[in-house]
Amino acid sequence: MKHHHWPYSFIAFTFLGVIALLIGIVALAGIGGSLHPLLADDGTGIAMIVTAIALFLTGAFPLVLRRLAEQEGA
């Protein structure tokens, strides 16, 4: 049986996406203002959530390419 592993770029971008998502949630919850002045704005929370989505989608590309290569037998 062939060993399958996650691409390192998928792991890295997913990790960064989770961090960005957590920061976005903290900023939207209103907790961010006490941590840093830039996190006090609601726009910051929305921007961080959009950034998290972009990071998740960026990480998905190497994963999809890996799966396609495995199906092809490469």
C-alpha positions, 0 to 999 in steps of 0.5 A: 500500500502506498503511503499518502501524505499531505503536501507541506504547502497545504499544511503551511497555508492551512495553518496560516489560514487558521491563525488569520481566521482566529484573529478575524473572529477575535477582531469581530468579537470586539476583544481585539481592541484590548490586544492591539489598536488595529484590531479594534476596527470591524473592517480588520476582522472582515479583512482577516476572514477574507484573508483566511479564506484565500489562504485555505483556497491557496493551500487547496491547490497543491492538495488537489494536484497531489490527488490528481497525480496519485490517481494518474499513477505518477 
